[in-house]
Amino acid sequence: MIVSKTAGIKYTKDVAGYKHYVRIDLDMYGENQLLEDFPDLLDIEARKGGETISLNEFNEYIDKRIESNV
């Protein structure tokens, strides 16, 4: 295990030297909003370059869903 230059954050490497995990001391940094948002940021990054629709198309889709559920 390699200790980073930032206290409370450690990187775990495999035998080949590749970083696989980050350990963050939550007592030191707390469970702040950045850590809570991290999975959302990963999802956003994974969707980059994906299919998009315009706001008008989205609004039409929502209107149709609402009409069909009333």
mmCIF file of the N, C-alpha and C atoms, coordinates in Angstrom:
data_MODEL
# 
_entry.id   MODEL 
# 
loop_
_atom_site.group_PDB 
_atom_site.id 
_atom_site.type_symbol 
_atom_site.label_atom_id 
_atom_site.label_alt_id 
_atom_site.label_comp_id 
_atom_site.label_asym_id 
_atom_site.label_entity_id 
_atom_site.label_seq_id 
_atom_site.pdbx_PDB_ins_code 
_atom_site.Cartn_x 
_atom_site.Cartn_y 
_atom_site.Cartn_z 
_atom_site.occupancy 
_atom_site.B_iso_or_equiv 
_atom_site.pdbx_formal_charge 
_atom_site.auth_seq_id 
_atom_site.auth_comp_id 
_atom_site.auth_asym_id 
_atom_site.auth_atom_id 
_atom_site.pdbx_PDB_model_num 
ATOM 1   N N  . MET A 1 1  ? 0.853   -1.173 0.000   1.00 0.00 ? 1  MET A N  1 
ATOM 2   C CA . MET A 1 1  ? 0.000   0.000  0.000   1.00 0.00 ? 1  MET A CA 1 
ATOM 3   C C  . MET A 1 1  ? 0.894   1.230  0.000   1.00 0.00 ? 1  MET A C  1 
ATOM 4   N N  . ILE A 1 2  ? 0.533   2.207  -0.834  1.00 0.00 ? 2  ILE A N  1 
ATOM 5   C CA . ILE A 1 2  ? 1.284   3.447  -0.944  1.00 0.00 ? 2  ILE A CA 1 
ATOM 6   C C  . ILE A 1 2  ? 0.476   4.567  -0.281  1.00 0.00 ? 2  ILE A C  1 
ATOM 7   N N  . VAL A 1 3  ? 1.121   5.367  0.528   1.00 0.00 ? 3  VAL A N  1 
ATOM 8   C CA . VAL A 1 3  ? 0.448   6.496  1.168   1.00 0.00 ? 3  VAL A CA 1 
ATOM 9   C C  . VAL A 1 3  ? 0.621   7.715  0.280   1.00 0.00 ? 3  VAL A C  1 
ATOM 10  N N  . SER A 1 4  ? -0.490  8.399  -0.006  1.00 0.00 ? 4  SER A N  1 
ATOM 11  C CA . SER A 1 4  ? -0.417  9.592  -0.843  1.00 0.00 ? 4  SER A CA 1 
ATOM 12  C C  . SER A 1 4  ? 0.158   10.752 -0.045  1.00 0.00 ? 4  SER A C  1 
ATOM 13  N N  . LYS A 1 5  ? 0.394   11.858 -0.712  1.00 0.00 ? 5  LYS A N  1 
ATOM 14  C CA . LYS A 1 5  ? 0.915   13.049 -0.054  1.00 0.00 ? 5  LYS A CA 1 
ATOM 15  C C  . LYS A 1 5  ? -0.172  13.759 0.750   1.00 0.00 ? 5  LYS A C  1 
ATOM 16  N N  . THR A 1 6  ? -1.431  13.414 0.516   1.00 0.00 ? 6  THR A N  1 
ATOM 17  C CA . THR A 1 6  ? -2.533  14.016 1.248   1.00 0.00 ? 6  THR A CA 1 
ATOM 18  C C  . THR A 1 6  ? -2.901  13.106 2.408   1.00 0.00 ? 6  THR A C  1 
ATOM 19  N N  . ALA A 1 7  ? -2.858  13.660 3.609   1.00 0.00 ? 7  ALA A N  1 
ATOM 20  C CA . ALA A 1 7  ? -3.173  12.866 4.800   1.00 0.00 ? 7  ALA A CA 1 
ATOM 21  C C  . ALA A 1 7  ? -4.603  12.337 4.715   1.00 0.00 ? 7  ALA A C  1 
ATOM 22  N N  . GLY A 1 8  ? -4.772  11.088 5.118   1.00 0.00 ? 8  GLY A N  1 
ATOM 23  C CA . GLY A 1 8  ? -6.100  10.486 5.140   1.00 0.00 ? 8  GLY A CA 1 
ATOM 24  C C  . GLY A 1 8  ? -6.543  9.873  3.838   1.00 0.00 ? 8  GLY A C  1 
ATOM 25  N N  . ILE A 1 9  ? -5.690  9.908  2.808   1.00 0.00 ? 9  ILE A N  1 
ATOM 26  C CA . ILE A 1 9  ? -6.023  9.310  1.516   1.00 0.00 ? 9  ILE A CA 1 
ATOM 27  C C  . ILE A 1 9  ? -4.907  8.349  1.141   1.00 0.00 ? 9  ILE A C  1 
ATOM 28  N N  . LYS A 1 10 ? -5.285  7.092  0.895   1.00 0.00 ? 10 LYS A N  1 
ATOM 29  C CA . LYS A 1 10 ? -4.298  6.065  0.540   1.00 0.00 ? 10 LYS A CA 1 
ATOM 30  C C  . LYS A 1 10 ? -4.735  5.354  -0.734  1.00 0.00 ? 10 LYS A C  1 
ATOM 31  N N  . TYR A 1 11 ? -3.760  5.038  -1.568  1.00 0.00 ? 11 TYR A N  1 
ATOM 32  C CA . TYR A 1 11 ? -4.004  4.281  -2.792  1.00 0.00 ? 11 TYR A CA 1 
ATOM 33  C C  . TYR A 1 11 ? -3.487  2.864  -2.589  1.00 0.00 ? 11 TYR A C  1 
ATOM 34  N N  . THR A 1 12 ? -4.264  1.897  -3.040  1.00 0.00 ? 12 THR A N  1 
ATOM 35  C CA . THR A 1 12 ? -3.834  0.510  -2.983  1.00 0.00 ? 12 THR A CA 1 
ATOM 36  C C  . THR A 1 12 ? -3.461  0.077  -4.391  1.00 0.00 ? 12 THR A C  1 
ATOM 37  N N  . LYS A 1 13 ? -2.264  -0.488 -4.530  1.00 0.00 ? 13 LYS A N  1 
ATOM 38  C CA . LYS A 1 13 ? -1.784  -0.937 -5.835  1.00 0.00 ? 13 LYS A CA 1 
ATOM 39  C C  . LYS A 1 13 ? -1.666  -2.452 -5.863  1.00 0.00 ? 13 LYS A C  1 
ATOM 40  N N  . ASP A 1 14 ? -1.772  -3.021 -7.071  1.00 0.00 ? 14 ASP A N  1 
ATOM 41  C CA . ASP A 1 14 ? -1.571  -4.459 -7.220  1.00 0.00 ? 14 ASP A CA 1 
ATOM 42  C C  . ASP A 1 14 ? -0.079  -4.751 -7.376  1.00 0.00 ? 14 ASP A C  1 
ATOM 43  N N  . VAL A 1 15 ? 0.261   -6.014 -7.576  1.00 0.00 ? 15 VAL A N  1 
ATOM 44  C CA . VAL A 1 15 ? 1.678   -6.393 -7.670  1.00 0.00 ? 15 VAL A CA 1 
ATOM 45  C C  . VAL A 1 15 ? 2.372   -5.775 -8.882  1.00 0.00 ? 15 VAL A C  1 
ATOM 46  N N  . ALA A 1 16 ? 1.595   -5.419 -9.915  1.00 0.00 ? 16 ALA A N  1 
ATOM 47  C CA . ALA A 1 16 ? 2.173   -4.786 -11.098 1.00 0.00 ? 16 ALA A CA 1 
ATOM 48  C C  . ALA A 1 16 ? 2.328   -3.276 -10.915 1.00 0.00 ? 16 ALA A C  1 
ATOM 49  N N  . GLY A 1 17 ? 1.825   -2.749 -9.801  1.00 0.00 ? 17 GLY A N  1 
ATOM 50  C CA . GLY A 1 17 ? 1.974   -1.326 -9.525  1.00 0.00 ? 17 GLY A CA 1 
ATOM 51  C C  . GLY A 1 17 ? 0.824   -0.456 -9.981  1.00 0.00 ? 17 GLY A C  1 
ATOM 52  N N  . TYR A 1 18 ? -0.272  -1.070 -10.442 1.00 0.00 ? 18 TYR A N  1 
ATOM 53  C CA . TYR A 1 18 ? -1.427  -0.297 -10.886 1.00 0.00 ? 18 TYR A CA 1 
ATOM 54  C C  . TYR A 1 18 ? -2.331  0.036  -9.705  1.00 0.00 ? 18 TYR A C  1 
ATOM 55  N N  . LYS A 1 19 ? -2.776  1.289  -9.651  1.00 0.00 ? 19 LYS A N  1 
ATOM 56  C CA . LYS A 1 19 ? -3.693  1.707  -8.591  1.00 0.00 ? 19 LYS A CA 1 
ATOM 57  C C  . LYS A 1 19 ? -5.070  1.101  -8.851  1.00 0.00 ? 19 LYS A C  1 
ATOM 58  N N  . HIS A 1 20 ? -5.657  0.516  -7.805  1.00 0.00 ? 20 HIS A N  1 
ATOM 59  C CA . HIS A 1 20 ? -6.977  -0.096 -7.933  1.00 0.00 ? 20 HIS A CA 1 
ATOM 60  C C  . HIS A 1 20 ? -8.017  0.504  -7.002  1.00 0.00 ? 20 HIS A C  1 
ATOM 61  N N  . TYR A 1 21 ? -7.603  0.988  -5.862  1.00 0.00 ? 21 TYR A N  1 
ATOM 62  C CA . TYR A 1 21 ? -8.553  1.485  -4.873  1.00 0.00 ? 21 TYR A CA 1 
ATOM 63  C C  . TYR A 1 21 ? -8.026  2.761  -4.231  1.00 0.00 ? 21 TYR A C  1 
ATOM 64  N N  . VAL A 1 22 ? -8.960  3.572  -3.768  1.00 0.00 ? 22 VAL A N  1 
ATOM 65  C CA . VAL A 1 22 ? -8.633  4.752  -2.981  1.00 0.00 ? 22 VAL A CA 1 
ATOM 66  C C  . VAL A 1 22 ? -9.355  4.602  -1.657  1.00 0.00 ? 22 VAL A C  1 
ATOM 67  N N  . ARG A 1 23 ? -8.634  4.765  -0.576  1.00 0.00 ? 23 ARG A N  1 
ATOM 68  C CA . ARG A 1 23 ? -9.226  4.722  0.760   1.00 0.00 ? 23 ARG A CA 1 
ATOM 69  C C  . ARG A 1 23 ? -9.192  6.128  1.327   1.00 0.00 ? 23 ARG A C  1 
ATOM 70  N N  . ILE A 1 24 ? -10.359 6.616  1.761   1.00 0.00 ? 24 ILE A N  1 
ATOM 71  C CA . ILE A 1 24 ? -10.475 7.966  2.294   1.00 0.00 ? 24 ILE A CA 1 
ATOM 72  C C  . ILE A 1 24 ? -10.922 7.872  3.745   1.00 0.00 ? 24 ILE A C  1 
ATOM 73  N N  . ASP A 1 25 ? -10.189 8.507  4.612   1.00 0.00 ? 25 ASP A N  1 
ATOM 74  C CA . ASP A 1 25 ? -10.516 8.523  6.034   1.00 0.00 ? 25 ASP A CA 1 
ATOM 75  C C  . ASP A 1 25 ? -11.713 9.452  6.248   1.00 0.00 ? 25 ASP A C  1 
ATOM 76  N N  . LEU A 1 26 ? -12.892 8.865  6.470   1.00 0.00 ? 26 LEU A N  1 
ATOM 77  C CA . LEU A 1 26 ? -14.100 9.665  6.626   1.00 0.00 ? 26 LEU A CA 1 
ATOM 78  C C  . LEU A 1 26 ? -14.127 10.411 7.951   1.00 0.00 ? 26 LEU A C  1 
ATOM 79  N N  . ASP A 1 27 ? -13.385 9.933  8.952   1.00 0.00 ? 27 ASP A N  1 
ATOM 80  C CA . ASP A 1 27 ? -13.285 10.690 10.204  1.00 0.00 ? 27 ASP A CA 1 
ATOM 81  C C  . ASP A 1 27 ? -12.563 12.007 9.950   1.00 0.00 ? 27 ASP A C  1 
ATOM 82  N N  . MET A 1 28 ? -11.593 11.984 9.038   1.00 0.00 ? 28 MET A N  1 
ATOM 83  C CA . MET A 1 28 ? -10.816 13.178 8.745   1.00 0.00 ? 28 MET A CA 1 
ATOM 84  C C  . MET A 1 28 ? -11.558 14.118 7.795   1.00 0.00 ? 28 MET A C  1 
ATOM 85  N N  . TYR A 1 29 ? -12.192 13.552 6.776   1.00 0.00 ? 29 TYR A N  1 
ATOM 86  C CA . TYR A 1 29 ? -12.829 14.367 5.745   1.00 0.00 ? 29 TYR A CA 1 
ATOM 87  C C  . TYR A 1 29 ? -14.337 14.429 5.854   1.00 0.00 ? 29 TYR A C  1 
ATOM 88  N N  . GLY A 1 30 ? -14.924 13.527 6.627   1.00 0.00 ? 30 GLY A N  1 
ATOM 89  C CA . GLY A 1 30 ? -16.375 13.499 6.758   1.00 0.00 ? 30 GLY A CA 1 
ATOM 90  C C  . GLY A 1 30 ? -17.032 12.976 5.492   1.00 0.00 ? 30 GLY A C  1 
ATOM 91  N N  . GLU A 1 31 ? -18.300 12.713 5.591   1.00 0.00 ? 31 GLU A N  1 
ATOM 92  C CA . GLU A 1 31 ? -19.068 12.239 4.429   1.00 0.00 ? 31 GLU A CA 1 
ATOM 93  C C  . GLU A 1 31 ? -19.668 13.454 3.745   1.00 0.00 ? 31 GLU A C  1 
ATOM 94  N N  . ASN A 1 32 ? -18.806 14.216 3.086   1.00 0.00 ? 32 ASN A N  1 
ATOM 95  C CA . ASN A 1 32 ? -19.263 15.462 2.479   1.00 0.00 ? 32 ASN A CA 1 
ATOM 96  C C  . ASN A 1 32 ? -19.984 15.222 1.159   1.00 0.00 ? 32 ASN A C  1 
ATOM 97  N N  . GLN A 1 33 ? -20.532 16.293 0.607   1.00 0.00 ? 33 GLN A N  1 
ATOM 98  C CA . GLN A 1 33 ? -21.334 16.218 -0.610  1.00 0.00 ? 33 GLN A CA 1 
ATOM 99  C C  . GLN A 1 33 ? -20.534 15.676 -1.790  1.00 0.00 ? 33 GLN A C  1 
ATOM 100 N N  . LEU A 1 34 ? -19.250 16.003 -1.878  1.00 0.00 ? 34 LEU A N  1 
ATOM 101 C CA . LEU A 1 34 ? -18.437 15.520 -2.994  1.00 0.00 ? 34 LEU A CA 1 
ATOM 102 C C  . LEU A 1 34 ? -18.397 13.997 -3.019  1.00 0.00 ? 34 LEU A C  1 
ATOM 103 N N  . LEU A 1 35 ? -18.232 13.380 -1.858  1.00 0.00 ? 35 LEU A N  1 
ATOM 104 C CA . LEU A 1 35 ? -18.194 11.917 -1.805  1.00 0.00 ? 35 LEU A CA 1 
ATOM 105 C C  . LEU A 1 35 ? -19.552 11.327 -2.144  1.00 0.00 ? 35 LEU A C  1 
ATOM 106 N N  . GLU A 1 36 ? -20.628 11.998 -1.734  1.00 0.00 ? 36 GLU A N  1 
ATOM 107 C CA . GLU A 1 36 ? -21.970 11.508 -2.057  1.00 0.00 ? 36 GLU A CA 1 
ATOM 108 C C  . GLU A 1 36 ? -22.258 11.636 -3.549  1.00 0.00 ? 36 GLU A C  1 
ATOM 109 N N  . ASP A 1 37 ? -21.693 12.661 -4.192  1.00 0.00 ? 37 ASP A N  1 
ATOM 110 C CA . ASP A 1 37 ? -21.934 12.897 -5.614  1.00 0.00 ? 37 ASP A CA 1 
ATOM 111 C C  . ASP A 1 37 ? -21.037 12.064 -6.523  1.00 0.00 ? 37 ASP A C  1 
ATOM 112 N N  . PHE A 1 38 ? -20.010 11.446 -5.984  1.00 0.00 ? 38 PHE A N  1 
ATOM 113 C CA . PHE A 1 38 ? -19.042 10.721 -6.800  1.00 0.00 ? 38 PHE A CA 1 
ATOM 114 C C  . PHE A 1 38 ? -19.685 9.662  -7.708  1.00 0.00 ? 38 PHE A C  1 
ATOM 115 N N  . PRO A 1 39 ? -20.589 8.793  -7.207  1.00 0.00 ? 39 PRO A N  1 
ATOM 116 C CA . PRO A 1 39 ? -21.220 7.819  -8.121  1.00 0.00 ? 39 PRO A CA 1 
ATOM 117 C C  . PRO A 1 39 ? -21.995 8.492  -9.253  1.00 0.00 ? 39 PRO A C  1 
ATOM 118 N N  . ASP A 1 40 ? -22.637 9.640  -8.966  1.00 0.00 ? 40 ASP A N  1 
ATOM 119 C CA . ASP A 1 40 ? -23.347 10.367 -10.013 1.00 0.00 ? 40 ASP A CA 1 
ATOM 120 C C  . ASP A 1 40 ? -22.382 10.896 -11.063 1.00 0.00 ? 40 ASP A C  1 
ATOM 121 N N  . LEU A 1 41 ? -21.234 11.377 -10.629 1.00 0.00 ? 41 LEU A N  1 
ATOM 122 C CA . LEU A 1 41 ? -20.231 11.871 -11.571 1.00 0.00 ? 41 LEU A CA 1 
ATOM 123 C C  . LEU A 1 41 ? -19.717 10.755 -12.475 1.00 0.00 ? 41 LEU A C  1 
ATOM 124 N N  . LEU A 1 42 ? -19.556 9.565  -11.911 1.00 0.00 ? 42 LEU A N  1 
ATOM 125 C CA . LEU A 1 42 ? -19.132 8.421  -12.724 1.00 0.00 ? 42 LEU A CA 1 
ATOM 126 C C  . LEU A 1 42 ? -20.184 8.078  -13.777 1.00 0.00 ? 42 LEU A C  1 
ATOM 127 N N  . ASP A 1 43 ? -21.453 8.145  -13.398 1.00 0.00 ? 43 ASP A N  1 
ATOM 128 C CA . ASP A 1 43 ? -22.538 7.863  -14.334 1.00 0.00 ? 43 ASP A CA 1 
ATOM 129 C C  . ASP A 1 43 ? -22.561 8.901  -15.456 1.00 0.00 ? 43 ASP A C  1 
ATOM 130 N N  . ILE A 1 44 ? -22.381 10.156 -15.101 1.00 0.00 ? 44 ILE A N  1 
ATOM 131 C CA . ILE A 1 44 ? -22.350 11.223 -16.103 1.00 0.00 ? 44 ILE A CA 1 
ATOM 132 C C  . ILE A 1 44 ? -21.200 10.993 -17.082 1.00 0.00 ? 44 ILE A C  1 
ATOM 133 N N  . GLU A 1 45 ? -20.039 10.656 -16.554 1.00 0.00 ? 45 GLU A N  1 
ATOM 134 C CA . GLU A 1 45 ? -18.876 10.410 -17.411 1.00 0.00 ? 45 GLU A CA 1 
ATOM 135 C C  . GLU A 1 45 ? -19.121 9.237  -18.351 1.00 0.00 ? 45 GLU A C  1 
ATOM 136 N N  . ALA A 1 46 ? -19.774 8.190  -17.859 1.00 0.00 ? 46 ALA A N  1 
ATOM 137 C CA . ALA A 1 46 ? -20.043 7.003  -18.674 1.00 0.00 ? 46 ALA A CA 1 
ATOM 138 C C  . ALA A 1 46 ? -21.026 7.303  -19.799 1.00 0.00 ? 46 ALA A C  1 
ATOM 139 N N  . ARG A 1 47 ? -21.884 8.295  -19.600 1.00 0.00 ? 47 ARG A N  1 
ATOM 140 C CA . ARG A 1 47 ? -22.900 8.625  -20.607 1.00 0.00 ? 47 ARG A CA 1 
ATOM 141 C C  . ARG A 1 47 ? -22.425 9.655  -21.627 1.00 0.00 ? 47 ARG A C  1 
ATOM 142 N N  . LYS A 1 48 ? -21.218 10.185 -21.467 1.00 0.00 ? 48 LYS A N  1 
ATOM 143 C CA . LYS A 1 48 ? -20.713 11.176 -22.418 1.00 0.00 ? 48 LYS A CA 1 
ATOM 144 C C  . LYS A 1 48 ? -20.697 10.577 -23.820 1.00 0.00 ? 48 LYS A C  1 
ATOM 145 N N  . GLY A 1 49 ? -21.128 11.388 -24.769 1.00 0.00 ? 49 GLY A N  1 
ATOM 146 C CA . GLY A 1 49 ? -21.138 10.937 -26.156 1.00 0.00 ? 49 GLY A CA 1 
ATOM 147 C C  . GLY A 1 49 ? -22.349 10.087 -26.493 1.00 0.00 ? 49 GLY A C  1 
ATOM 148 N N  . GLY A 1 50 ? -23.220 9.871  -25.524 1.00 0.00 ? 50 GLY A N  1 
ATOM 149 C CA . GLY A 1 50 ? -24.414 9.062  -25.749 1.00 0.00 ? 50 GLY A CA 1 
ATOM 150 C C  . GLY A 1 50 ? -25.489 9.847  -26.486 1.00 0.00 ? 50 GLY A C  1 
ATOM 151 N N  . GLU A 1 51 ? -26.583 9.178  -26.748 1.00 0.00 ? 51 GLU A N  1 
ATOM 152 C CA . GLU A 1 51 ? -27.693 9.790  -27.464 1.00 0.00 ? 51 GLU A CA 1 
ATOM 153 C C  . GLU A 1 51 ? -28.320 10.893 -26.622 1.00 0.00 ? 51 GLU A C  1 
ATOM 154 N N  . THR A 1 52 ? -28.659 11.995 -27.274 1.00 0.00 ? 52 THR A N  1 
ATOM 155 C CA . THR A 1 52 ? -29.313 13.101 -26.586 1.00 0.00 ? 52 THR A CA 1 
ATOM 156 C C  . THR A 1 52 ? -30.592 13.463 -27.318 1.00 0.00 ? 52 THR A C  1 
ATOM 157 N N  . ILE A 1 53 ? -31.475 14.159 -26.608 1.00 0.00 ? 53 ILE A N  1 
ATOM 158 C CA . ILE A 1 53 ? -32.686 14.677 -27.235 1.00 0.00 ? 53 ILE A CA 1 
ATOM 159 C C  . ILE A 1 53 ? -32.815 16.149 -26.863 1.00 0.00 ? 53 ILE A C  1 
ATOM 160 N N  . SER A 1 54 ? -33.587 16.882 -27.656 1.00 0.00 ? 54 SER A N  1 
ATOM 161 C CA . SER A 1 54 ? -33.789 18.304 -27.384 1.00 0.00 ? 54 SER A CA 1 
ATOM 162 C C  . SER A 1 54 ? -34.769 18.468 -26.225 1.00 0.00 ? 54 SER A C  1 
ATOM 163 N N  . LEU A 1 55 ? -34.795 19.659 -25.669 1.00 0.00 ? 55 LEU A N  1 
ATOM 164 C CA . LEU A 1 55 ? -35.729 19.954 -24.593 1.00 0.00 ? 55 LEU A CA 1 
ATOM 165 C C  . LEU A 1 55 ? -37.165 19.802 -25.073 1.00 0.00 ? 55 LEU A C  1 
ATOM 166 N N  . ASN A 1 56 ? -37.438 20.235 -26.301 1.00 0.00 ? 56 ASN A N  1 
ATOM 167 C CA . ASN A 1 56 ? -38.793 20.095 -26.853 1.00 0.00 ? 56 ASN A CA 1 
ATOM 168 C C  . ASN A 1 56 ? -39.195 18.628 -26.962 1.00 0.00 ? 56 ASN A C  1 
ATOM 169 N N  . GLU A 1 57 ? -38.271 17.774 -27.425 1.00 0.00 ? 57 GLU A N  1 
ATOM 170 C CA . GLU A 1 57 ? -38.567 16.339 -27.520 1.00 0.00 ? 57 GLU A CA 1 
ATOM 171 C C  . GLU A 1 57 ? -38.827 15.745 -26.143 1.00 0.00 ? 57 GLU A C  1 
ATOM 172 N N  . PHE A 1 58 ? -38.056 16.161 -25.166 1.00 0.00 ? 58 PHE A N  1 
ATOM 173 C CA . PHE A 1 58 ? -38.253 15.683 -23.799 1.00 0.00 ? 58 PHE A CA 1 
ATOM 174 C C  . PHE A 1 58 ? -39.609 16.122 -23.262 1.00 0.00 ? 58 PHE A C  1 
ATOM 175 N N  . ASN A 1 59 ? -39.957 17.392 -23.475 1.00 0.00 ? 59 ASN A N  1 
ATOM 176 C CA . ASN A 1 59 ? -41.242 17.898 -22.996 1.00 0.00 ? 59 ASN A CA 1 
ATOM 177 C C  . ASN A 1 59 ? -42.405 17.159 -23.653 1.00 0.00 ? 59 ASN A C  1 
ATOM 178 N N  . GLU A 1 60 ? -42.315 16.881 -24.945 1.00 0.00 ? 60 GLU A N  1 
ATOM 179 C CA . GLU A 1 60 ? -43.357 16.121 -25.637 1.00 0.00 ? 60 GLU A CA 1 
ATOM 180 C C  . GLU A 1 60 ? -43.475 14.717 -25.054 1.00 0.00 ? 60 GLU A C  1 
ATOM 181 N N  . TYR A 1 61 ? -42.366 14.087 -24.787 1.00 0.00 ? 61 TYR A N  1 
ATOM 182 C CA . TYR A 1 61 ? -42.351 12.745 -24.195 1.00 0.00 ? 61 TYR A CA 1 
ATOM 183 C C  . TYR A 1 61 ? -43.042 12.759 -22.829 1.00 0.00 ? 61 TYR A C  1 
ATOM 184 N N  . ILE A 1 62 ? -42.699 13.738 -21.995 1.00 0.00 ? 62 ILE A N  1 
ATOM 185 C CA . ILE A 1 62 ? -43.306 13.836 -20.662 1.00 0.00 ? 62 ILE A CA 1 
ATOM 186 C C  . ILE A 1 62 ? -44.800 14.099 -20.776 1.00 0.00 ? 62 ILE A C  1 
ATOM 187 N N  . ASP A 1 63 ? -45.201 14.994 -21.666 1.00 0.00 ? 63 ASP A N  1 
ATOM 188 C CA . ASP A 1 63 ? -46.625 15.288 -21.851 1.00 0.00 ? 63 ASP A CA 1 
ATOM 189 C C  . ASP A 1 63 ? -47.402 14.033 -22.241 1.00 0.00 ? 63 ASP A C  1 
ATOM 190 N N  . LYS A 1 64 ? -46.845 13.233 -23.137 1.00 0.00 ? 64 LYS A N  1 
ATOM 191 C CA . LYS A 1 64 ? -47.510 11.988 -23.563 1.00 0.00 ? 64 LYS A CA 1 
ATOM 192 C C  . LYS A 1 64 ? -47.611 11.003 -22.403 1.00 0.00 ? 64 LYS A C  1 
ATOM 193 N N  . ARG A 1 65 ? -46.567 10.911 -21.587 1.00 0.00 ? 65 ARG A N  1 
ATOM 194 C CA . ARG A 1 65 ? -46.605 9.997  -20.437 1.00 0.00 ? 65 ARG A CA 1 
ATOM 195 C C  . ARG A 1 65 ? -47.661 10.438 -19.432 1.00 0.00 ? 65 ARG A C  1 
ATOM 196 N N  . ILE A 1 66 ? -47.728 11.731 -19.198 1.00 0.00 ? 66 ILE A N  1 
ATOM 197 C CA . ILE A 1 66 ? -48.723 12.247 -18.248 1.00 0.00 ? 66 ILE A CA 1 
ATOM 198 C C  . ILE A 1 66 ? -50.131 11.988 -18.772 1.00 0.00 ? 66 ILE A C  1 
ATOM 199 N N  . GLU A 1 67 ? -50.364 12.249 -20.058 1.00 0.00 ? 67 GLU A N  1 
ATOM 200 C CA . GLU A 1 67 ? -51.686 12.021 -20.647 1.00 0.00 ? 67 GLU A CA 1 
ATOM 201 C C  . GLU A 1 67 ? -52.090 10.551 -20.567 1.00 0.00 ? 67 GLU A C  1 
ATOM 202 N N  . SER A 1 68 ? -51.148 9.653  -20.769 1.00 0.00 ? 68 SER A N  1 
ATOM 203 C CA . SER A 1 68 ? -51.477 8.227  -20.772 1.00 0.00 ? 68 SER A CA 1 
ATOM 204 C C  . SER A 1 68 ? -51.711 7.700  -19.359 1.00 0.00 ? 68 SER A C  1 
ATOM 205 N N  . ASN A 1 69 ? -51.236 8.412  -18.344 1.00 0.00 ? 69 ASN A N  1 
ATOM 206 C CA . ASN A 1 69 ? -51.413 7.968  -16.962 1.00 0.00 ? 69 ASN A CA 1 
ATOM 207 C C  . ASN A 1 69 ? -52.562 8.653  -16.245 1.00 0.00 ? 69 ASN A C  1 
ATOM 208 N N  . VAL A 1 70 ? -53.276 9.533  -16.935 1.00 0.00 ? 70 VAL A N  1 
ATOM 209 C CA . VAL A 1 70 ? -54.386 10.242 -16.277 1.00 0.00 ? 70 VAL A CA 1 
ATOM 210 C C  . VAL A 1 70 ? -55.661 9.502  -16.473 1.00 0.00 ? 70 VAL A C  1 
# 
